[in-house]
Amino acid sequence: MDTAEFRKYGKEMVDIIADYYENVNNMPPKSTVKPGYLYKLMPREIPEDPEPFEDIKRDIETKIMPGMTHWQSGNFFGWFPSTNSFPSMLGDMCTNMFDIVGFNWTCSPAATELETVVMDWLGKLIGLNKRFLSFSEDGTEAAGGGVILGSASEAQIVAMTAARERMVAHLISQGICAEEAERMKSRFVVYGSDQTHFATQKDARIVGCKMHAVVSDENFRLTKEALEAAIEEDKNAGLVPFFVCGTFGTTNTTAIDDLPGIADVAALENMWFHVDAAYAGAALACPEFWPLAVGIEHADSFSFSPHKWMLTSLNMTTMWVANSMHLSNSLGMSCEYFLRVKGDRAFVRDYCDWQLSLGRRFRALKLWFVLRMHGASGIQKHIRTHVSQAKWLEDQLLADGRFEMMAPTLFGLVVFRIKPQILVDSSMAPAYGKENCAKINAINNELINRIQDDNRVFLVGTNIKGHDVIRVAVGSTLGSHRNIELLVQVLKQVTTEIIGN
Ligand SMILES: *Cc1c(COP(=O)(O)O)cnc(C)c1O
């Protein structure tokens, strides 16, 4: 393909994208293909000769489109949102243009320095304590800083790896010999709650340590007391606590752990304190949410994913640390062909020392486009619109009378179910008791399944402390009040089909 053809097809591709965005709200949100559908439609080998763009374009329409679940649809309320926006796409195109392998400053100074700048911008926007920023107000370098990573899971592996080496150094400073400290790694334990994202469990496995999932309280929070008890128990069993993950906005219910309490325990036990705010961190762009974030200022690392709720496409997870030395101590490597800056290294971040892999895209461009083209006010409006839509949805469900909330609606996530009293009042069960728990779970699952089959809107369920519940994540960039109205209409109608009025 030469540049003349690229100009032609590039513009056509932009039209395909714009058409998709204009029509996606009219498509059923969930793909209904059966497993293996695509294998049957595809040739067994790559084409021997180049194929025209037109053929691929047609196949996107006929073969790929049916297998797509439309995360950008205003009628998609599943899991957490993936909020894309046009400025993000423009930024991605620009990243593709340069296609650098930006492992260190020398690879492309602009790539490194823009990342440092936008991560400070974003950190200030979400009200992070200044110990997480790369530069203080007078322009002098600080110990902290932010980095762009691929996922919340990756951010946590980076944090755990840094934490593990910090703990080894701490043990050595306590008089334990280096070999013994190294051997003790197999007894290192990570803490979270039963509501912590399973990524933490997986990350602990990758890093090679155990995880203790502490039982959360009745508000689905990890508390100081429960954490202390778990640590006590483990220390008595000869284990070594070294890392705790506090969550700001859990995946099941957007609960917020006792972050100040966890910070106290972490400080006392010399543990690394990581805050996972993958979804809800975006809300901190609005200062009215800052009171909920108390305790984050004491963390060793904090991460959230603009690719979830801040108008940026995947992969865009941002993480800040209070002391970047722990990252380079654990992840920094070097070799002859590396060409690191020698001498004055002020303003220089070699971000390969802050991540798992060596090579990296010019990731900051996309974030820079998003932050500039939406501005603080645009991002705040985006968040506030979804939060008020979620509140409106909650009001509608409560007014209906057949539903109960299972967790407070703090952000854009509404968690509810058909209430057990329905069984008492209906012919379905003469009396409601513990034995009817399975029955009310079954009714709620029926509601989820029927809504998924109906496919005018898409949502998923979850289980919290034995209860099957419905999760509605409001947050599509293309969603408007009309989409929430449709959701309410579908919910009411399907509920009536199952249990009557
Ligand atoms: C979505 C989510 C994750 C996992 O994020 P990935 O980027 O897919 O690794 C982790 N923690 C929380 C709280 C989440 O909401």
The ligand as a Gaussian input file, in Angstrom:
#p B3LYP/6-31G(d) Opt

LIG

0 1
 C      -11.496000      -3.758000      36.227000
 C      -10.798000      -3.893000      37.522000
 C       -9.570000      -4.568000      37.622000
 C       -8.934000      -5.313000      36.474000
 O       -8.475000      -4.447000      35.531000
 P       -7.544000      -4.888000      34.296000
 O       -7.089000      -3.585000      33.769000
 O       -8.418000      -5.643000      33.373000
 O       -6.431000      -5.710000      34.828000
 C       -8.932000      -4.565000      38.850000
 N       -9.476000      -3.962000      39.911000
 C      -10.655000      -3.325000      39.867000
 C      -11.204000      -2.660000      41.085000
 C      -11.361000      -3.277000      38.661000
 O      -12.554000      -2.647000      38.622000

